Amino acid sequence: MAISLNVTGLDTDTIIQQLMAIERQPLQKLQSQKTLLAKRKSAWDTVNTRLGNVSSRLASLTRISTFEGKKVAVQNSAVVLASASSTANCGSYSLRVTSLARGQIAGSASFASHDSPLNISGALTLNGRAIEVNITDTLSSIAAKINAADTGVEASVLQTEPSKYRLVLTSSETGTTNAMSFEGDLSAWQALGVIDGNGVLNEIQAASDAVFTLNGVQFVRHSNTVSDAAPGLTLDLAQAVDPQTGSGGVTTITVSPDDDAVVECVKQFIVDYNTLIETIKSYNSYDPNSGTAGTLFGDPLLRRLLVALREVIFKQVDGAFPGFGTLSSVGISTGAPGSYTKDGKIVLDEAKLREALATNRDAVMTLFGARAPNVALFSAGASVTASSTYGPEYPASSVIDGSSSPLLWGQGGGWTDGTPGAFPDFLEIEFGGERTIDRIGLYTLGSETYPAESYGVRDFDVEYWDSAGNSWVSLFAVTGNTQGYVSQAFDPVTTSKIRINVTGSNDDQHSRILEVQAFAKNDGAFSSLAETLRMYTASDGLLPVRTEQIDRLDRDLSRQIESMQRRLDMRMESLRRKFSALEVMLQQFNAQSAWLSQQLMSLTHDTRNG
């Protein structure tokens, strides 16, 4: 509401605005606080995104499949294309392809037209599928009927010369077992010229099998795609030895660990980790010259996160292989001495990482946290005792030698008790010191000759030694087992030894165990880092809690601003009313003053004239 009388000659609107500007100062402070909160929330959202990026990289680095991948190199890719799964054995394979698998091809006689009635009729049978041909059918319509009959044959009409057309039948599958069969009305097949008067097929190409040798061993397959010659290796044969010149058809295939995949994962992790560090330092920065501070400068949670990242990434990993205790031992560090980064960013010595992978892949996996260390190994300092032993061919020591193969059963490759038909039997494994474990694996006898459902342990329980209570404590129990391998995870426990008590076997005679594994809690560098990040990013983690705190403060400020704005609006309205009342009052005073002046002037005039 503007003030329009302007009796005083004052700029009352400006005065009111200046007064309100003073009154609005607390409101402006609240609005500034709200703006700052929005910036802080945005900053935490960015940090959370950066943490998520790092977590996704860690997921790859802590997966066994990342390390078990294989790559294939083919000396002559014109001969074969090859791929390998994680189960493929590393090594070289010498390949010689004698012949390729081919599908059978047969043809009809030549006809003057492809779309004129052939005046041929009959019930044809191709690969067991019935095809009815009538006198109005043409070469093209017969081809269409064959293709619609799901015969495993592809029919086409080809123009071989001007006004000469042939029906060509090609087996969809290669190999001699997929040769076509022509039955039914043979006179109709003969009229088409697919079969001659003697019942001989008009064959354009005979079906043939792929014949090849791999490391000197001959194979015959019905397809050029072979996946059962060597475990995990798939071959797509493309070229055979030329029978005339003897050239081609020979190559070497090399299968090796896919180190490139691991190195690339590490590189991607380093990029995202360094971006995270840069983001944190930017938000926590302070320039003493300009007095400018980062959005989250001084936030204790941000400082705590930075410290946690540095502690985990550079820590000594418990249970790691000797010489592989830290990430720097495999080339992941802040840089070489004299050239290290001072801001906490990390760099990769790729040659050192590749050397570590070639030297001891399992050690790198354990260091990263992709594979937990097995502490129930003689090589790790473990020892074992048994309730009894059947004989020297079945030693208890074999259950901690790292081999779970049943091939050496009865030759020192597994333990069995010496009390047939009597249970329980037990194995007690000491670790040589306190170890924190969270998973037990047990291989019982299980092979084609000795299946686990007939010879394996059926019922057993596992205990750990509680040194504080000076007693055995149950970890878990298994009943009715028929599998060759049993694995059980549990909450981590710290102990110096475990005991396996067997209370029954599937033949009710002997306890037969090939290997026992006790896996230490996975404290690898990257698995530990992933666990640390989850503390911050989980739905109930530290970052969501901090974001909720900011949201609560923001809502509270919004309420304060809304309330203060209402009060300011009321204050402005009050000032306008007061100044308006002042103008009205002054106008009345001016009117009275003018009347009095008029009366005085009139009185003076009368006095002079009297």
N, C-alpha and C positions, 0 to 999 in steps of 0.2 A: 504494500500500500504506500504509494508516493505521497509526500506532503506538498501541497500545492499553494497554500496561502502565502507563504514566504513573507510574513509580516516583519520578521526580524531581520531579513536580509542575509541570514546565515545559510550556508549550504548544509542543511540538516541531513540530507541523504549521505553526504560524504562523512559527516560526523558520526552518523550511526554505523556506517561501514567500518570506520576506523575503530570505533568502540567494539564492534563485533569481531574485528580482526584480533583484538587483544583477548576477547572472550574465547575465540576459537583456538588459541594456542594449545590448550590441553587436548582438544580434538585432533589437531594436526599431529601431535605427538603419538596419539593412539593410532592414527592412520599410518604414520611412519613405522610404528612397531608392527602393524599388520602387513605392510609391504615387506619389511625385513623377514617376517615369518614366512611369507610366500617364497621369498628367495631362498631361505634355509630349507624349506620343504622341497623346492625344486632341486637344490643342491644334493640333498639326501636321496632324492629319486634318481639323480644321475649316478651317485655313488652305488646305489642299489643295482642299477643297470650294469655298471662296470663289474660289480661283484658277480652278477649273473653270467656275464660273458666269461669271466675267469672260471666259474663253476662248470660251465659247459665244456670248457677245455680240459678241466681236471677229470671230468667223467670219462673222456677218451683215454687219458693217461693212466687211469686206474682200472681200465678194462683189460682183462687177459687177452681178449680177441685182438686188441691193438698190437700186441707183441707176437701173437701166434700166426699172424698173416704171412702168407708166402707170396713171392713174386717169381715169375717165370721168364727166362731169357731163351729165345730160340735162335739158333745160329742161322737157319735159313727158313724164314717165315713163309716162303712159297711152298714148302713141303707140309707144314702143319702149323696150326694155331693152337696154343696151349694155355691153360689156366690151372691154377692150383688153389685148393682150399687150405684151411689151417691144419688139416690132418695129413697133408702131403709130406712125404719124407724129403728132406733136403739132400741134394746130390745131383749127379749128371746122368742122363739117360741117352743112350745112343739109339736112334730110330732109323729103321730102314723100311720103307713102304714098298712092298712088292706089287700090290694091286689095290685099287680103290673099290669100294662097294658101289655098285651101280644098280639102278632099277631096270626091270625088264621093259622093253618097248616092242610093241607089235603093230602091224599096219594092215590095212585092207587092200584090196585091188584098187586100180584107178577107175574113177567114174568121170563122165563128161560134165557133171554139174553137182554142186553141193546142195542145191535147194530144189531139185526136181525129184518127184517120187521114184523110188527104186524098184517098186513092185516086188519087194521082199517082205515076207512075213514069217513069224515064228516066235517061240518063247525061248529067248536066250538066257543063259545063266553065266554070270561073270563073277568069279570069286564068291560063289554061293548066293549071289543076289539075282533075282529074276528081273528080266527086262523084256517087255512085250513090244514086238515090232510088227507093224501092219504095212499093207501094200502102199499106203500113202506117205510113209515115212521117207525122209531124205537123209543124206549123210549128216546134215546139221542137226536134224531133229533126233536122230539116233544118238549123236554125241551128247545132246542135251539130256536125253533119257538116262544115258550111262552116268553122267555127272550128277544127276539128281537121285540116283539109286544108292549112293553111299557104298560104292564097290571098292574103294581104295584104289581106284584107277582114274586117271585124268584123261578124258577124251577130247580130242581136238580135230579139226578138219584143216588140212594143209593143201595148198595149190602147188603141186610139184612142177607142173608145166602148164602152158596155156590150155585150158579146157581139160585139165587132168587134176582130179581131187582125190585125196586119200583120207580115210579115217585112221588116226594114229592114237594108239592106246598106250599110256605110260603108267607103270606102277608108281603109286605115291610113296612107297617104301622101297629102300634098297635092300640088296641081299638075296641069296638064293631061296631063303625061306619065304620070301615075299613075291615069288614068281606067280604070275597070273594063272588062273584056271578057267578054261573055256568049256562049258557044259551046256546042257539043255538041247535045243534043236540044232544039231550040228549042221544040218543042211542050210540053215539060215546063216550060220557062221561061214560056211563054204561059199554061199552066194555072195556074201560080202567080201570074200577073198581073204578073210582073217586066217582061215584054215584051208589047206588045199584038199584035193580029193582023197589023199592018203592019210588025212588027219594031222598033217605036219603044220605047225604054227608058222605063219608068215612073220618071222621074228626079225626085227630091225636091230635090237641090242639084247643080248642075253643078260639075265640077272647074274651078278657076281658079288662075292664077299670081299671085304677088306682083309688083306693079308699083310702082316707087318711083323717086324721083330723089334723088341725093346730090350736093350742090353743082351742081345743074342737069343732071347726067348721068343718063339714064334707065337703069334696070336691070329685068330680068325674071327672076325666080327661081321655082323650083317649090316652095320652102319658105319659111316665114316666118322661119326661122333662116338668116341670111346671113353667111358668113364670108369671102367672096371679092370683096366690093365695094371694100373699102379694106384695105391690108395691116395685119394685126394687129388689125383691128376686127371684132367679132362683134355682129350686130344681131338682136334677137328682136322682129320687127314685131308690134304688138298692135292698132293702130287705123289705119283708113284715113280719108281725107277723105269726109265725108258727101256723097253725090252730090246730095242735095236742098238741103241748107243750105250746103254748102261748109265746114262747121266741122270741127275736129279733123284728125288725120292729119298735122300739121305741127309740127316741133320743131327744136331745134338741139342738136347733140352736140358737146361740147368734150372733147378729149383733151389731157392735160397730164402732166408728170412727177409721179410719186407722191412728192412731198416729205414727205408725212405718214409714209410708211413709213420713210424715212431718219431723220426727227426722232424717231420712236418708238423706233427701234433705238438711237439715241444716248441717249435718256432711260433706256432699260433698262440700257444699259452703265454710265451714271453711277451709277444706283442700286446695281448690283453692285460697281462699283469702289469707291464710298464705303463700302460694307459691308465690303469687303476691308480698306481702310485703317483703318476703325474696329476691326476684329478684330485687326489687327496691332498697333495702338497699345495696345489693351487688354492683349494678352499681353506687351507690352514696357513696361508702365507701372510706375511706382514712386512710392509715397506716402511722402515723408520724415517726415511727421508720425506716421503709424502704423507706418512701417517695412515696409509691405506691398508686395510686388513681384508683378508679373504672372507667369503660369506660364512664359513664355519670356523673362523679363527678362534682358538681357545676352547672349542667344544671338546670336552673330555672323552666323549665317545669316539670322536674321530681320531684323537691321539691314541686311544686304546686300540682301535682297529689297526692303525699303522704299526704299532708295537707288536701286535699279535701276528701280523703278516710277516714281519721281519724275523720274529722268533721262530716261527714254523718253517719258513722257507730255508733257513740256514741251520736248522737243528741237526744234531747227530741222531740218526735213526737207530733205535734199539732193535736188536736182532738182525741187523744188516750183515751182509757178507763182509769178511775182512777186506779192507781197501775200498769198500763201497758204502761208507757210512754217511756221507753227505752228498748233496747235489753237486757240490764243487768237484767231487771225485769223478763225476761223469761229464764235466764241462759246463755246468750251469752255475754261474757265479756273478758277482758284481764286476768281474773283469780280472785280467792278469795283474800281478803286482806292478804298481807304478802307473797303471792305466785304468784302475778300477773306477766305477761310477760312485760319486759321493751322495747321490740322491736316492739310493736304495733300488735303483733299477737294475735288472739283471741282463746278462748277455750269454750267448751260447758259443762254446768252442765245439763246433760241429765235428771236427776230426776226433776230438776226445770222446764225444758221445758215441760215435760210430765204433771207435776202438773198444769202448766198454761193452757195447752190444755184442761185438764179435768175440770178446774175451769171455764174458759171463752174462748171458742174457737174463738168466734167472736172478742174478744179483741186481741188475738194473730194475727188473720187475719188482723185486722185494723193496728196493730203495724207494721207488715211486709209490708203492702201495698197491700195485696190481696183483701181487701175490704175497700172501702172508707167509712168513717163515715157519717151516716145520721144525719145532724144537725137539721132537721125538726122533732124533737121528743120532747115530753114533758119531757122525762127523760134527754134530753140534754139541757134543759132550754128554749125550744121553747114554744110559746103561739100562739093562733089563734083567729081571729075574722071573722065573716061572714056577708054578706050583709043582710041575713035573715035566719031563721031556721024554718022548717016545724013543729017541735015539739020536745019534750024532747027525743023521740025515735030516733031522727036524729041529734045528737049534732055535732057542728063543732069541738069540742075537739077530736072526734073520728078519725079525719084525721091525727093526730099526736101521736096516741097511739101505733104505731108499728105493728098494725094488718091490713092486707089487705084482710082477708077472707070475702066472702059475706054471710057466714052462719048466722051471727048475724045481717043481714040487717033488719031494723025496730025494733031492740032491743038494740040500742045504738052502733051498729057496722058500722056507716057510716053517712055522712051528706047529706041532701037535703034541697034545699031552700024553703022558705015559700011563694013564689009568682008564682004560677002555670001559665005557658004560657007567663010569662014576663021575658025578658032578657035585659041586662046582670045580672048575679049573680057573686059574688066574694068571695074568701077566702083570707085573709091576714095573713101570718105567720111571726111572729117576732122570731129571733134566740136568743135573749137575749144578743146580742153583735155582733161585726163585724165578719163575716165568709167569707172565700174565697171558692166559690162553682164553680163546672164546669159540673154538671149534675142534671137534675130534673126528677123524676119519678112520675107518677100519675096513681093511680088505680081508675077506675070508676066502677060502678056497672056492673058486668058481671058474670053470673052463668047460670046453666041449666034452672032455674026457671025464671031468669031475664037476658036474654042475652044482651050483651053490644050493639049489633046492633039494639036493640029495646029500651033499657033503659039507655044506657051510654051517657056520654057527647060527643057531636059531634064536636063542634067548641069551641076553647078556645085559649087564649094567656097568656103567663107568663111574668111578669115584675119584675125588681128588683129596690130597692130604691137606688138612687145615692145621697149620703149625700153631696157630694161636690156641685152638681148642684141642690140639694134640689128638686128632681123630680123623677118620675117613668120612667124607661127606659125599652124598650121591649127586652126580651131575645129571644123568639121564639113564633110562632103561629102554631096551628094545626087546620086543617079543614077536615071534612068528616071522622072523626074517627069512627071505628066500633069495635075496640079492647078493651079488658078489662084493658090493661096496656100500657101506653105510656112512653117511656124514650127518653130524648133528651140531648145530650152533647153539650157543647159550650165552648168558650174560658173563662178561669177563670175570675170571677168578685168578688170583695169584697163588701159585703153589709150586712145590719143588718136585712133585711126582703125581702120577695117576695110576689107577689100577683097573684092569678089565676083568670082571668076574663073569665067566661063561657058565650058565646054568642049564644049557641044553643045546644040542646040535640036531641037524635034520636027519642024521642016521642014528641018533641016540647013543653014539659010541665015543667019538673023539671031538675035541675042540681043535679046529684047524684055522690058523690065522696067518696070512701072508705078510701083512704090514699094518702098523699102527701109526697114525699121524696125529700130532697135537700142534695146532696152529696158534702161534702167538697173535695177540690182538694186533690188528693191522695199523701200525703206527708209521707207515711210510710217509715220506715228505709230502707227497701230493694228496694222499688219502687224509692225512692229518690236516692239511690246508683246506681240503673240501669240508671236513668236519668243523673247522674253525669258521669258515664262511657260512655254514648252515646256522651257526649260533647267531649270526647277524641277519640272515635273509629269510629264515624260516617264518611261517605265518605268526608264530609267537616269539620270534627272534628280537634282537635288540633294535634293529632298524625299524620294523613295524611299530614297536613300542614307542620309539622316538617320534615317528611320524604321527602316531596317535596323540602324543603329548603336544606336538605342534598344532594339530587339528583342534585339540581342546582349547589351547591358548587362543587360536584364531577365532573360534566360536565365542569365547569369552570377550575378546576384543570387539567382535562384531556387535555383541549385545551392548557393551559399553559405548561404542560409537553411536549406535542407534539411539540409546537413551540420552546421550549428550547432545546429539543432533536435535532431538525433540526439545530439550531444554533451551538450546540456542535459538531454535525457531520461536519459542515462546518469549525468549528474552528480546529478540529483534522486534517482535510484534509489540511487546511492552514499551520498548524505546520509541517506536513509531507512534504509539498512542500518546505517550508523554509529550513528545515534540509537537504532535498535532494539537494536543490540549494547550501547549504553550502558545502556539500560533493563534489559536482561537482566543485565548485570554488576552494576549497582546492586542489583538484586533479590537476586542471589547474596550481595553484601556484606551486605545487610540480614538475610538469613537466617543468615549466619555470625555476624553481630553479635548476633542474638537468641539463638543457641545458646550463644555465649560468655557472654552475660549470664546465661543460665539456669544455666550451669555455675558461674559465680562466685557466684551466689546460693545454689546448692546447697552449695558449699564453705564459704561463710560460715556457713551454718546448721549444718553438721556441726561446725565449729570451736566454735561457741558451745555446742553441746550436749555436746561432749566434755569 
